[in-house]
Amino acid sequence: MNWNKQVILVTGGTGSFGKKFVEVMLREYHPAKLIIFSRDELKQHEMRVAGFNHPGLRYFIGDVRDLDRLRRAMNGVDIVIHAAALKQVPACEYNPMEAIKTNILGSSNVIEAALDLGVERVVALSTDKAVNPVNLYGTTKLAAEKLFVQSNAYAAGSKTRFSCVRYGNVVGSRGSVIPIFIKQRQNGKLTITDERMTRFWLTLEQGVRFVIRCTELMHGGEVFVPKIPSMKIADLASAIAPGVEIEVIGIRSGEKVHELLIHEDEARTTVELDDMFIVQPTAELWFGYDWQEKGRMLPDGYRYASDTNPEWLTIEQIQEMVAPFETNGGQWAVEE
């Protein structure tokens, strides 16, 4: 793909992913135009002040709940990266309709606008919490995945294609437990919900580069899942605050002990490559299934779970990943 000829729109462009995506794109790929679509004028202003003022950047205030505004924003756009979402699990539990309006209806609006305006490639960001969900956030992201995959049926005869990228927890992103542990460290005691808890983990840079690669590879209809390491929450606490007292406070509403990236039923249509899995839709006439020639079909009963993952981060590796949040004075800095 020749990125320097592409006009790209990023929904939720002022979030953690959006900012890193813009940074990498401007530094290495030089698109013809990059549109940041978000609803918060203050965050857009802060991005400009922080140096995101490249002549190829455009700042577009709007909400994914507003279909007409999305249509206006996507005029002339070639690629859409859909990163806008309400993602805080407790907030979504307490405000269910707000999560549904943004994560499901907003995703539907992105699809409708992309189809109407002839956008060529649309990639939606998903999460491990969408697999066998136990909370509303995961449920809304599962619904969004289904919308994006099945909307390829509506794109027949057009150039528009939809795919999803699904990965785990991102180091230090908004909502990450790292800033909480950093603050608690100063008080000499960290709180964790369950000592058995495990999570898939990757850096923001890894997530962005995976999305870029999948945008290049997509045919339309796939859910791309990277092979990433797992981490024990107790090891994260030890890495950030070795020797500090740990208090177990119990699992919060909507929280799992372990996470899944691929469940047993999905495995039947999933292709394994060296560094990723590709979940194919089930028996759809519009999907070519040629990924099967490039990889291996998963065995019956396969599940990709954070507690049985063959790859684990050591405490030293966790410390290396968290190191960018450390200040010169040896204290831990919180990402804003």
N, C-alpha and C positions, 0 to 999 in steps of 0.2 A: 504493500500500500504506500502511495506517495502522500505522506501526511502534510507536506507543505502546500498541497492543493486543496486540503479539506477545511471546511467550515464546521467547527465543533461547538456544540452547546452542552454545558454541564448543569444539570439541575442540582440544587443544593451546593452550588459552587463555592460558597464561603465556608463550608464545613471542613473538617480535618482532611477527608479524602479529596474534596474539591480543590483545596489549596495546594496539596502535594501534587495532584494531577496537573494543575495549571503550571506549577513550578517545573515539573519534568517536561511537559509539553513545550514550554517556551524555551527551555534550556537545550533540548535535544531534538525535537521534532519540527518545530517552527511551522505550525499550521497557518493557513491563510488568515483565519480569524478564529478567535476563541471567545465564546459568549458565556459569561457567568450569570446564571439565572437563579435568583434567590429572593426571599421576601424581606430581608433585613437590610435596610439602607445603612445602618451603623456598621455592620460587618463588611459591607462592600466598601464603605469609606475607610475602614481600618485596613482592608487589603490594599487599597491604593496607597495609603500612607506607609504601609510596610514594604512598598516597592513593587507591588503588582500593578504597574502603570505602563506596561508595554503597549506600543501603538496598535498591535493586533488584538488587544483585549477590548471587550465590550461588557459593560455592566448593565444587566437588565433586571429591574425590580419586578417581581411577579411571584405568584403562588401556584404550585401545581394543581391546586383545587380550582383554578380559573382556566378553563379550556380555551376561551378566546385569547387570553394573554399568552398561553403557550403557542397557539397558532401564529400569533404575531411574532413571537420570539424565534420560531422555527423557520421563518421565511428564508429560503436560501441555504438552509443548514444541511450538511451531508451526514453528520454523525451526532447522535445524542448519547451522552452518558448520564443515566438516571440515578443520581445519588441522593436525591432529596427524600427524607423520611423522618418520622418521629421514631426514635430508637431507644429511648430510656424505658426499660422494662417496667419499673414501678409507675412511671408517668402514664404509660399506655394502659396499664391495669386500671388506674384510677380515672383515666379519661378515654374510655374505649371508643366512643364515637369520633373523637378527634383523630385517634390513630387510624381508624377506618377511612375517614375523609382524606387524610394525607397519603397513607400507605397503599390503600386499595383504590379509592376513587381517583386520587391524584395520579396513580400509575395508569389507570384507564384513560385519563385525560392525556397523558404523555403519548400513549399508544394512538389515540384518536388523532391528535395533532400531527404525529409523525406520518400516519397514513394519509391524512389530508394534504400535507405539504410535501410528500414525496421524499422524506428523509431516507437515506439508503441503509444505514445501520443504526440500531438502537440497542444499547447494552444496559441492563438493569443490575444494580448491586443487590445481592441477597446475603443471607447469613445462615450459619449452622442452626440457628434457632428456628429456622423455617422447616427443619426436618423433624417429623413427629412432634410438633409444637405443643408446649404446655402453658404458654403464655400468649397474651393477645398480640404482642409485637411479632412473635414468631408466626402466629396464625395469619396476620396481615401480610407478612413477607411471603408466606407460602401462597396465599391468594394472588399476590403480585407476580410471583413466578409463573403460576398457571396462566394468568392473563397474558404475560409476555410470550410464553411458549405457544399458546393456542392462537394468539393473534396473527401468527404466520399464515394461518388458514385464510384470514381476511386479506392478506397481502398478495394472494395469488394473482399473477399477471402484472404485478407492480415490482418495483425494485426494492421496496422496503422489507427489511428483515429484522427480527427481534431475537435476542439471546440474553441469557443471565449469567452472572458470575456469582458463585456462592463460596464464601470463605469464613474463617473463624474470627476470634477476637484480635483486634489491632492494638499493638503496643502504644499506649499513651494517647489514644484517640479520645475524643470527648465521650465521657461516660465510662472510661477505663477505670479500673480499680487502682491503677498505679498512683494517680494524684492523691487518692484517699490514703493509701499506705504511706506516701511521702509525708503528708500532714500528720498522720497518727504517729509516725516514727519520732517526731519531736516530743511527744507526750510519753514515750516509753512503752506503749502498748498498741498492738495491732489487732483489729477485729476481723475474723474471717467467718464465713457462714457455715462451712463444713470442711474438715481437714481432708476428706477423701476427694474433694472436688478437683476435676481436671478440665482443661480447656485447650482447644486448638489455638495456636498463636502465630502471628506473623507481624512484620513491621509495616508501617504505612507505605514505605517505598516499595516493598514486595507486593503489597496489594495493588498499588497503582500500576506497576509494571505488568502484573498479571492481567489486569483489565485491558491495558493497551495491547498486549499480545493476543488476548482472546477477541478483541475487536478486529484484529487483522485476520484471525483464523476462522471466525464464525461463518456458518452457512445460513443460520437462522433456525431456532428451535432447540438449541443445545443449552444445558446448564453446565458451565465449566466449574470444576472443583479442583483447586491446587492440592498437591501433596505437601502438607506442612506439619511441623512438629507439634507435639502436645507438651503441656506444662502442668505441673501440680501447683495448685494455689498455695499450698504450704511452702513449696520451694520458692515461689515468688516472694512470699513474706520473708523467708530467710535470706533471699538475695538482696532485698531492699533494706532490711533491718535485722541483720544477724544478731542472735542473742536476745532480742527484744521479746517481752512477754506477749503471748498470743492468746486472745480470748475468742472462743467459739460461740457465736451468737445465734446459730440456727439458720436454715435456708429461708430465703425470702420468698414471698408469693411469686409464683411464675418462674422459679429458678430450678434448673436441673443440677444433679450432681455431676453428670458427664454429658457431653454434647455429641451429636451425630452430624456428619457431613453427607453420608450416603446411607440410607437404610436398606434392609434386605429386599424389599419389593422393588426399589429403584435399581438395585444391582443387576436385575435381569436384563435391563436395557442399557447398561453402562459399559463404556469402553475405557480400558485403562491404558494410558500412555506412560512414558517414563516418568514424567513429572506432574501429571494431572489425570483426572478422571473426566469423562464427558458423558453426562446423563442425557440419553436420547429420549425423545417422546415415544409413547407407546403406540405402535401400529397406526401411524398417521400417513396418509397417502401423499401429503405434500413434503414429507421429509425423506431425504435420499438414503440415509443410513450408510453412507460410504466411509464414515469414521471407523467402521468395523474392519476395514481393510488396512487401517493404519495402526491398530492397537489390538488389545486382547479383551475379549468379553470376560466379565467377572464371574466367578463361580457362584453356584446357588448358595444362598444364605450369607453371602458376603455383607459385611457392614463396616463402614469406616467411622469408628468412634474414638473419642478422645482418650478413653481409658484403655483401649486395646491397640492403639496406634503403635506401629513398630519404631517410630522415631520420637525421641524424647529430648527435651532441653535439660541440660545440667544447670546447676545453680550458677556456675561460672558463665555459661552461655546466656542465661537470663540476665545476669549482671551486665554483660556486654551489650545486650539489646536495650537495657534500661539506662545505660551510661549517658546517652545524650541528654537525659533529664537532670544530670548532676551539675551543680555550679562549681566554680573554682574554689569556693570555701568548703567544699565537701558536703554541703547540704543538698537536698533534693529539690529541684525546681519543678513547679507545676506548670504544665502546658496550658496556655489560655486558649 
